[in-house]
Amino acid sequence: MGRWEPGTRERLQDAALELFEHGYDNTTAAQIAERAGTSKSTFFRHFTDKREVLFAGTGEITDRAVAAIAALPPGITAFDMVDEVLRAIIQVFDPAKRAWYGRRQAVVDHNPELRERDLLKRQSQNEAITTALREKGLDGLDLDLVVALIGLASHATYTRWIEASDSQDVAALAADVLAELRTTTTALNPGAATAWPTSPEAGTRPRASP
């Protein structure tokens, strides 16, 4: 098969997942390539190792999140920051691959090596998001809070998305998650309900009433 034959990457991902479901540890790159009808050298043109087959979209998620942060306007509230970044992230969630991602997550959850890689990928994403927000002028606990909320919102949305029926729209799921986060944080401190607005450029935020 030619190097740039359309669909090669997707065939490799499908083949890898099918093999991983029957045993991740003993599956090799050569076996994945053979099952996908291509060569081992072609496999390594697309992926650095067999683990990366399951994490190929994480780089795009990070890039979209960082770009969304760079485009944030001055004076935006903390939750609006989270909303904008979440909207950018869910663009990576392909409805046609919802079932694939559900199967992928089951494989990851049942393998310590893949769970570790998953955590490292999330950590890398958080570091990139933290750097991007800091460049917008956010710091201290405000920075930590927004990073944590972005992580919670994106993970909760992804989890609900892979468990949802095909008729449920990911954007609607994301909106529900964000609404729940707003309600939960406000319930923790009702007096701080108006204290969320954050101005990265100014570096200050209103204080909650006693």
C-alpha contacts under 8 A as a table, 3 or more apart, distances in Angstrom:
res1	aa1	res2	aa2	distance
1	M	5	E	6.88
1	M	37	G	7.94
1	M	38	T	6.09
1	M	39	S	7.91
2	G	5	E	5.33
3	R	42	T	6.51
4	W	8	T	7.59
5	E	8	T	6.05
6	P	9	R	7.99
7	G	10	E	5.26
7	G	11	R	6.12
8	T	11	R	5.11
8	T	12	L	6.18
8	T	36	A	7.74
8	T	38	T	7.87
9	R	12	L	5.17
9	R	13	Q	6.31
9	R	46	H	6.56
10	E	13	Q	5.03
10	E	14	D	6.17
11	R	14	D	5.10
11	R	15	A	5.98
11	R	36	A	5.40
12	L	15	A	5.08
12	L	16	A	5.95
12	L	32	I	6.46
12	L	33	A	6.44
12	L	35	R	7.96
12	L	36	A	5.36
12	L	43	F	7.20
12	L	53	V	7.70
13	Q	16	A	5.15
13	Q	17	L	6.17
13	Q	53	V	5.75
13	Q	54	L	7.21
14	D	17	L	5.28
14	D	18	E	6.26
14	D	36	A	7.83
14	D	100	W	8.00
15	A	18	E	5.23
15	A	19	L	6.31
15	A	32	I	5.71
15	A	33	A	7.73
15	A	35	R	5.82
15	A	36	A	5.52
16	A	19	L	5.19
16	A	20	F	5.95
16	A	32	I	5.26
16	A	50	K	7.77
16	A	53	V	7.14
17	L	20	F	4.96
17	L	21	E	6.09
17	L	54	L	7.81
17	L	103	R	7.75
17	L	104	R	6.67
18	E	21	E	5.36
18	E	22	H	7.00
19	L	22	H	5.36
19	L	23	G	6.48
19	L	24	Y	6.99
19	L	27	T	6.59
19	L	32	I	7.27
20	F	23	G	4.89
20	F	24	Y	4.18
20	F	25	D	7.88
20	F	27	T	6.69
20	F	107	V	6.92
21	E	24	Y	6.82
21	E	107	V	6.33
23	G	26	N	6.18
23	G	27	T	6.63
24	Y	27	T	5.39
24	Y	111	N	7.81
27	T	31	Q	6.58
27	T	32	I	7.44
28	T	31	Q	5.22
28	T	32	I	6.42
28	T	50	K	7.15
29	A	32	I	5.07
29	A	33	A	6.17
29	A	40	K	6.43
29	A	43	F	6.97
29	A	49	D	7.31
29	A	50	K	5.90
30	A	33	A	5.12
30	A	34	E	6.12
30	A	39	S	7.29
30	A	40	K	5.03
30	A	43	F	7.98
31	Q	34	E	5.06
31	Q	35	R	6.12
32	I	35	R	5.22
32	I	36	A	6.20
32	I	43	F	7.98
33	A	36	A	5.06
33	A	37	G	6.17
33	A	38	T	5.14
33	A	39	S	5.31
33	A	40	K	5.40
33	A	42	T	7.63
33	A	43	F	5.99
34	E	37	G	5.05
34	E	38	T	5.77
34	E	39	S	6.47
34	E	40	K	7.59
35	R	38	T	7.68
38	T	42	T	6.68
38	T	43	F	7.66
39	S	42	T	5.18
39	S	43	F	6.48
40	K	43	F	5.01
40	K	44	F	6.56
41	S	44	F	5.26
41	S	45	R	6.46
42	T	45	R	5.04
42	T	46	H	6.76
43	F	46	H	5.47
43	F	47	F	6.14
44	F	47	F	4.97
44	F	48	T	5.68
44	F	49	D	7.07
45	R	48	T	7.60
47	F	50	K	7.10
47	F	52	E	5.96
47	F	53	V	6.31
47	F	56	A	7.90
48	T	52	E	6.48
49	D	52	E	5.61
49	D	53	V	7.34
50	K	53	V	5.61
50	K	54	L	7.94
51	R	54	L	5.95
51	R	55	F	7.08
51	R	114	L	7.01
51	R	117	R	7.96
52	E	55	F	4.89
52	E	56	A	5.71
53	V	56	A	5.70
54	L	104	R	6.77
55	F	58	T	5.75
55	F	118	D	7.79
56	A	59	G	6.93
57	G	60	E	5.46
57	G	61	I	6.49
57	G	92	V	7.31
58	T	61	I	5.05
58	T	62	T	6.35
58	T	121	K	7.11
59	G	62	T	5.19
59	G	63	D	6.23
60	E	63	D	5.00
60	E	64	R	6.09
60	E	92	V	7.23
61	I	64	R	5.25
61	I	65	A	6.16
61	I	88	A	7.95
61	I	89	I	5.38
61	I	92	V	6.49
62	T	65	A	5.14
62	T	66	V	6.16
62	T	89	I	7.84
62	T	125	Q	5.52
62	T	128	A	7.04
62	T	129	I	7.50
63	D	66	V	5.27
63	D	67	A	6.13
64	R	67	A	5.11
64	R	68	A	6.10
64	R	85	V	7.81
64	R	88	A	5.66
64	R	89	I	6.06
65	A	68	A	5.15
65	A	69	I	6.30
65	A	85	V	5.28
65	A	86	L	7.57
65	A	88	A	6.04
65	A	89	I	5.99
65	A	129	I	6.86
66	V	69	I	5.15
66	V	70	A	6.26
66	V	128	A	7.00
66	V	129	I	5.95
66	V	132	A	5.91
67	A	70	A	5.10
67	A	71	A	6.41
68	A	71	A	5.20
68	A	72	L	6.50
68	A	84	E	6.52
68	A	85	V	5.55
68	A	88	A	6.39
69	I	72	L	5.24
69	I	81	M	7.46
69	I	84	E	7.76
69	I	85	V	6.57
69	I	129	I	7.88
69	I	132	A	6.42
69	I	133	L	6.53
69	I	136	K	7.79
70	A	132	A	6.87
70	A	133	L	7.97
70	A	136	K	7.19
72	L	76	I	7.26
72	L	81	M	7.16
72	L	84	E	7.84
73	P	76	I	6.16
74	P	199	S	6.16
74	P	200	P	6.61
74	P	201	E	6.16
75	G	197	P	7.43
75	G	198	T	6.19
75	G	199	S	4.09
75	G	200	P	6.65
75	G	201	E	7.28
75	G	202	A	7.94
76	I	80	D	6.25
76	I	81	M	6.61
76	I	197	P	6.69
76	I	198	T	6.18
76	I	199	S	6.03
76	I	200	P	7.81
77	T	80	D	5.12
77	T	81	M	6.27
77	T	196	W	6.17
77	T	197	P	3.98
77	T	198	T	4.84
77	T	199	S	6.99
78	A	81	M	5.10
78	A	82	V	6.50
78	A	146	V	6.35
78	A	196	W	5.92
78	A	197	P	5.85
78	A	198	T	5.66
79	F	82	V	4.98
79	F	83	D	6.07
79	F	146	V	7.83
79	F	178	L	7.96
79	F	182	R	7.59
79	F	196	W	7.41
80	D	83	D	4.82
80	D	84	E	6.12
81	M	84	E	5.30
81	M	85	V	6.29
81	M	146	V	7.63
82	V	85	V	5.25
82	V	86	L	5.95
82	V	146	V	6.81
82	V	149	L	6.72
82	V	150	I	5.37
82	V	153	A	7.76
83	D	86	L	5.13
83	D	87	R	6.10
83	D	178	L	7.15
84	E	87	R	5.19
84	E	88	A	6.43
85	V	88	A	5.12
85	V	89	I	6.25
85	V	150	I	7.26
86	L	89	I	5.02
86	L	90	I	6.22
86	L	150	I	6.95
86	L	153	A	7.11
86	L	154	S	6.18
86	L	174	A	7.30
87	R	90	I	5.58
87	R	91	Q	6.86
87	R	171	A	7.38
87	R	174	A	7.80
88	A	91	Q	5.63
88	A	92	V	7.94
89	I	92	V	5.98
89	I	93	F	7.77
89	I	154	S	7.41
90	I	93	F	5.19
90	I	154	S	7.92
90	I	170	V	7.06
90	I	171	A	7.28
91	Q	94	D	7.42
93	F	97	K	7.83
93	F	98	R	7.63
93	F	170	V	7.76
94	D	97	K	5.41
94	D	98	R	6.58
95	P	98	R	5.21
95	P	166	D	7.54
96	A	99	A	7.77
97	K	100	W	5.04
97	K	101	Y	6.24
98	R	101	Y	5.25
98	R	102	G	6.36
98	R	161	W	7.43
98	R	162	I	5.72
98	R	166	D	7.65
99	A	102	G	5.04
99	A	103	R	6.35
99	A	162	I	6.82
100	W	103	R	5.21
100	W	104	R	6.05
101	Y	104	R	4.79
101	Y	105	Q	6.07
101	Y	162	I	6.38
102	G	105	Q	5.24
102	G	106	A	6.51
102	G	162	I	4.99
102	G	163	E	6.95
103	R	106	A	5.18
103	R	107	V	6.52
104	R	107	V	5.22
104	R	108	V	6.30
105	Q	108	V	4.98
105	Q	109	D	6.00
106	A	109	D	5.16
106	A	110	H	6.38
107	V	110	H	5.38
107	V	111	N	6.51
108	V	111	N	5.44
108	V	112	P	7.75
108	V	114	L	5.12
108	V	115	R	5.63
108	V	118	D	7.77
109	D	112	P	7.57
109	D	114	L	7.50
109	D	115	R	6.13
110	H	115	R	7.87
111	N	114	L	5.39
111	N	115	R	6.16
112	P	115	R	5.02
112	P	116	E	6.14
113	E	116	E	5.20
113	E	117	R	6.35
114	L	117	R	4.94
114	L	118	D	6.05
115	R	118	D	4.96
115	R	119	L	6.29
116	E	119	L	5.15
116	E	120	L	6.26
117	R	120	L	5.06
117	R	121	K	6.15
118	D	121	K	5.14
118	D	122	R	6.31
119	L	122	R	5.11
119	L	123	Q	6.12
120	L	123	Q	4.99
120	L	124	S	6.15
121	K	124	S	5.09
121	K	125	Q	6.24
122	R	125	Q	5.01
122	R	126	N	6.15
123	Q	126	N	5.07
123	Q	127	E	6.20
124	S	127	E	5.13
124	S	128	A	6.32
125	Q	128	A	5.17
125	Q	129	I	6.16
126	N	129	I	5.04
126	N	130	T	5.93
126	N	147	V	6.76
126	N	151	G	7.36
127	E	130	T	5.02
127	E	131	T	6.18
128	A	131	T	5.18
128	A	132	A	6.23
129	I	132	A	5.08
129	I	133	L	6.14
129	I	147	V	6.85
130	T	133	L	5.24
130	T	134	R	6.08
130	T	143	L	7.15
130	T	144	D	7.90
130	T	147	V	6.32
131	T	134	R	5.10
131	T	135	E	6.25
132	A	135	E	5.16
132	A	136	K	6.60
133	L	136	K	5.02
133	L	137	G	6.67
133	L	138	L	5.68
133	L	139	D	7.96
133	L	143	L	7.00
134	R	137	G	5.09
134	R	138	L	4.83
134	R	139	D	5.94
134	R	143	L	7.18
135	E	138	L	7.26
136	K	200	P	5.77
136	K	201	E	6.63
137	G	200	P	4.59
137	G	201	E	5.40
137	G	202	A	7.59
137	G	203	G	6.11
138	L	142	D	6.58
138	L	143	L	5.34
138	L	199	S	7.98
138	L	200	P	4.91
138	L	201	E	7.71
138	L	203	G	6.24
139	D	142	D	5.91
139	D	143	L	4.67
139	D	144	D	7.60
139	D	203	G	7.56
140	G	143	L	5.46
140	G	144	D	6.59
141	L	144	D	4.93
141	L	145	L	5.90
142	D	145	L	5.16
142	D	146	V	6.28
142	D	198	T	7.95
143	L	146	V	5.40
143	L	147	V	6.23
144	D	147	V	5.28
144	D	148	A	6.11
145	L	148	A	5.13
145	L	149	L	6.13
146	V	149	L	5.04
146	V	150	I	6.11
147	V	150	I	5.19
147	V	151	G	6.26
148	A	151	G	5.10
148	A	152	L	6.14
149	L	152	L	5.03
149	L	153	A	5.91
150	I	153	A	5.16
150	I	154	S	6.00
151	G	154	S	5.38
151	G	155	H	6.02
152	L	155	H	5.35
152	L	156	A	5.95
153	A	156	A	5.28
153	A	157	T	6.01
153	A	174	A	7.39
153	A	177	V	6.23
153	A	178	L	6.45
153	A	181	L	7.80
154	S	157	T	5.16
154	S	158	Y	6.10
154	S	174	A	7.83
155	H	158	Y	5.17
155	H	159	T	6.11
156	A	159	T	5.15
156	A	160	R	6.16
156	A	177	V	6.88
157	T	160	R	5.25
157	T	161	W	5.95
157	T	170	V	7.49
157	T	173	L	6.14
157	T	174	A	5.33
157	T	177	V	6.45
158	Y	161	W	4.99
158	Y	162	I	6.31
159	T	162	I	5.56
159	T	163	E	6.43
160	R	163	E	5.14
160	R	164	A	5.88
160	R	173	L	7.16
161	W	164	A	5.11
161	W	168	Q	7.84
161	W	170	V	6.10
161	W	173	L	7.03
164	A	167	S	7.97
164	A	168	Q	6.32
165	S	168	Q	5.70
166	D	169	D	7.78
168	Q	172	A	7.43
168	Q	173	L	7.48
169	D	172	A	5.38
169	D	173	L	6.48
170	V	173	L	4.98
170	V	174	A	6.12
171	A	174	A	5.03
171	A	175	A	6.23
172	A	175	A	5.07
172	A	176	D	6.27
173	L	176	D	5.12
173	L	177	V	6.29
174	A	177	V	5.11
174	A	178	L	6.25
175	A	178	L	5.20
175	A	179	A	6.14
176	D	179	A	5.10
176	D	180	E	6.23
177	V	180	E	5.17
177	V	181	L	6.28
178	L	181	L	5.05
178	L	182	R	6.25
179	A	182	R	5.12
179	A	183	T	6.26
180	E	183	T	5.06
180	E	184	T	6.01
181	L	184	T	5.10
181	L	185	T	6.08
182	R	185	T	5.47
182	R	186	T	6.11
183	T	186	T	5.25
183	T	187	A	6.08
184	T	187	A	5.14
184	T	188	L	6.41
185	T	188	L	5.17
185	T	189	N	6.86
186	T	189	N	5.40
186	T	190	P	5.20
186	T	191	G	7.99
186	T	192	A	6.79
186	T	193	A	5.44
187	A	190	P	5.43
189	N	192	A	5.54
189	N	193	A	7.21
190	P	193	A	5.52
191	G	194	T	7.56
191	G	208	A	6.13
191	G	209	S	5.75
191	G	210	P	6.78
192	A	195	A	4.89
192	A	196	W	7.34
192	A	207	R	7.69
192	A	208	A	4.57
192	A	209	S	6.55
193	A	196	W	6.87
193	A	208	A	7.62
194	T	197	P	7.25
194	T	206	P	7.98
194	T	208	A	6.92
195	A	205	R	7.14
195	A	206	P	5.42
195	A	207	R	5.62
195	A	208	A	5.09
196	W	205	R	7.39
196	W	206	P	7.52
197	P	205	R	6.15
197	P	206	P	6.96
198	T	203	G	7.64
198	T	204	T	6.52
198	T	205	R	4.88
198	T	206	P	7.66
199	S	202	A	5.30
199	S	203	G	5.84
199	S	204	T	6.04
199	S	205	R	6.40
200	P	203	G	4.95
200	P	204	T	7.27
